[in-house]
Amino acid sequence: MKFMMTWSSFPETRHDAAKGFGQMTDADDEADHPGVKLIGRWHDLVAVGGWLICESDDISAVQSWALNWNGVLNMEVRPVVDDNEAKTMLKRKWNL
């Protein structure tokens, strides 16, 4: 299942969040989200916010990842589908 995670910084923790992420190695980053495949991540560095797409069969692993950053960022997680999944669903729904 694919998920979109969005985040925005709290004004009082903005620099802590940016520094924490900026100091992470690739190994640290991988260890931050076991059981979750990162598909892509995009940042708004000025606002210390952004969004990502990930994939996992375990919603607990996705939410655990979000909780790692919940103290310094406002996190939101929602399930999403890609174009092909959406078209398949719509064709079934409306017998297209």
C-alpha positions as CSV (number, residue, x, y, z in Angstrom):
1,M,0.0,0.0,0.0
2,K,1.2,3.5,-0.8
3,F,1.1,6.4,1.6
4,M,1.7,10.1,1.3
5,M,3.2,11.7,4.4
6,T,3.3,15.5,4.8
7,W,5.1,17.5,7.4
8,S,5.4,21.1,8.5
9,S,7.6,22.5,11.3
10,F,6.6,24.0,14.5
11,P,8.1,27.5,14.7
12,E,9.9,26.7,18.0
13,T,11.4,23.4,16.7
14,R,12.1,24.4,13.0
15,H,15.9,24.6,13.4
16,D,16.1,21.4,15.5
17,A,14.2,19.5,12.8
18,A,16.3,20.8,10.0
19,K,19.6,20.1,11.8
20,G,18.4,16.6,12.9
21,F,17.6,15.7,9.3
22,G,20.6,17.4,7.8
23,Q,23.0,15.5,10.0
24,M,21.5,12.0,9.1
25,T,23.7,9.6,7.2
26,D,22.1,7.3,4.6
27,A,22.3,4.5,7.1
28,D,20.6,6.7,9.7
29,D,17.9,7.5,7.2
30,E,17.3,3.8,6.4
31,A,17.2,2.9,10.1
32,D,14.6,5.6,10.6
33,H,11.9,3.7,8.7
34,P,12.3,-0.1,8.9
35,G,9.6,-2.0,7.0
36,V,8.8,1.1,4.8
37,K,10.1,1.6,1.3
38,L,10.7,5.3,0.5
39,I,9.7,6.1,-3.1
40,G,10.5,9.8,-3.1
41,R,10.7,12.8,-0.8
42,W,10.5,16.5,-1.5
43,H,11.4,19.4,0.8
44,D,10.5,23.0,1.3
45,L,13.7,24.0,3.2
46,V,12.6,27.5,4.0
47,A,9.5,26.4,5.8
48,V,11.0,23.1,7.0
49,G,8.2,21.1,5.5
50,G,7.5,18.8,2.7
51,W,6.0,15.5,1.6
52,L,6.9,12.0,0.6
53,I,5.5,8.9,-1.0
54,C,6.3,5.5,0.6
55,E,5.1,1.9,0.4
56,S,4.5,-0.7,3.1
57,D,2.1,-3.5,3.9
58,D,2.3,-2.4,7.6
59,I,0.6,0.8,8.6
60,S,2.2,0.4,12.0
61,A,5.6,0.8,10.5
62,V,4.5,3.9,8.6
63,Q,3.0,5.5,11.7
64,S,6.1,4.5,13.7
65,W,8.2,6.4,11.2
66,A,6.0,9.5,11.6
67,L,6.2,9.3,15.3
68,N,10.0,9.4,15.2
69,W,9.6,13.1,14.0
70,N,6.3,13.9,15.8
71,G,8.1,15.9,18.5
72,V,9.5,18.5,16.1
73,L,7.2,18.3,13.1
74,N,3.5,18.2,12.5
75,M,3.0,14.9,10.6
76,E,0.1,13.7,8.5
77,V,-0.2,10.2,6.8
78,R,-2.8,9.2,4.3
79,P,-3.2,6.3,1.9
80,V,-2.9,7.0,-1.8
81,V,-3.1,5.2,-5.1
82,D,-1.2,5.7,-8.3
83,D,-2.8,6.3,-11.8
84,N,-3.1,2.7,-12.7
85,E,-4.6,1.8,-9.4
86,A,-7.1,4.7,-9.6
87,K,-8.1,3.8,-13.2
88,T,-8.7,0.1,-12.2
89,M,-10.8,1.2,-9.2
90,L,-12.8,3.6,-11.2
91,K,-13.5,1.1,-14.0
92,R,-14.7,-1.4,-11.5
93,K,-16.8,1.2,-9.7
94,W,-18.6,2.5,-12.7
95,N,-18.3,-0.5,-15.1
96,L,-16.2,1.5,-17.5
